[in-house]
């Protein structure tokens, strides 16, 4: 089921929703401000080359008073921030985010490093269920007999039946009812 990855993606959705709320409310409410740390070399990160050279692994940005053009898409957020007085555009996939912190309320999230550094990053927009591997048409006779569980002595009594081709069992609901 890969619950760890689903949890990580869902929590990155919290980051996305927090940014969207800032956009919707035309700014950060009250004393809220965000520290967002992300991997600078993650696929899909678009930052100025001078920043990428200075921050070779990751960078922490602060969204508080001076930021411009904040946008929150399904997969990435974009913002313009000043570095040494010079505005720089950033586009960051949520999957590149490693930490999110709102110190005004003591809220923090830390994410596992994305496993997809070499592959295409997982998507936040939709989590598609894993498709089961197709079942082989026929098992070799030796492998099928080696993996087949020994029949239970009570199998005949409780209504279990083995199917000949797959070795699976069908159990009657009556076998679970208290008598």
GIURWO-V126706 format. One record per backbone hydrogen bond with DSSP energy under -1.0 kcal/mol. NH is the residue of the N-H (numbers start at 1). CO is the residue of the C=O. E is the energy in kcal/mol with one decimal. If there is no record, write none. Layout:
NH;CO;E  NH;CO;E
This chain:
6;2;-1.8  7;3;-2.7  8;4;-2.4  9;5;-2.5  10;6;-2.3  11;7;-2.6  12;8;-1.9  13;9;-1.3  15;11;-1.1  16;12;-2.0  17;13;-2.7  18;14;-2.3  19;15;-2.2  20;16;-2.5  21;17;-2.0  22;18;-1.8  23;19;-2.0  24;20;-2.7  25;21;-2.6  26;23;-1.3  27;22;-3.1  32;29;-2.0  34;63;-2.2  35;101;-2.7  36;61;-2.6  37;99;-2.5  38;59;-2.3  39;96;-2.3  40;57;-2.0  45;42;-2.2  46;91;-3.0  52;48;-2.1  53;49;-2.1  54;50;-1.8  55;51;-3.1  59;38;-2.1  61;36;-2.8  63;34;-2.7  68;80;-2.4  71;78;-2.5  73;76;-2.7  77;92;-2.4  78;71;-2.6  79;90;-2.1  80;68;-2.7  81;88;-2.4  83;86;-2.7  86;83;-1.6  88;81;-3.4  90;79;-2.7  91;46;-2.0  92;77;-2.9  94;75;-2.3  96;93;-1.9  97;94;-1.3  98;37;-2.8  99;37;-1.6  100;109;-2.4  101;35;-2.1  102;107;-3.1  105;102;-1.5  107;102;-1.9  109;100;-3.1  111;98;-3.0  144;140;-2.3  145;141;-2.0  146;142;-1.8  147;143;-1.6  155;152;-1.3  158;154;-1.9  160;155;-2.0  161;170;-1.4  163;168;-2.0  167;163;-1.2  170;161;-1.9  175;172;-1.4  176;173;-1.8
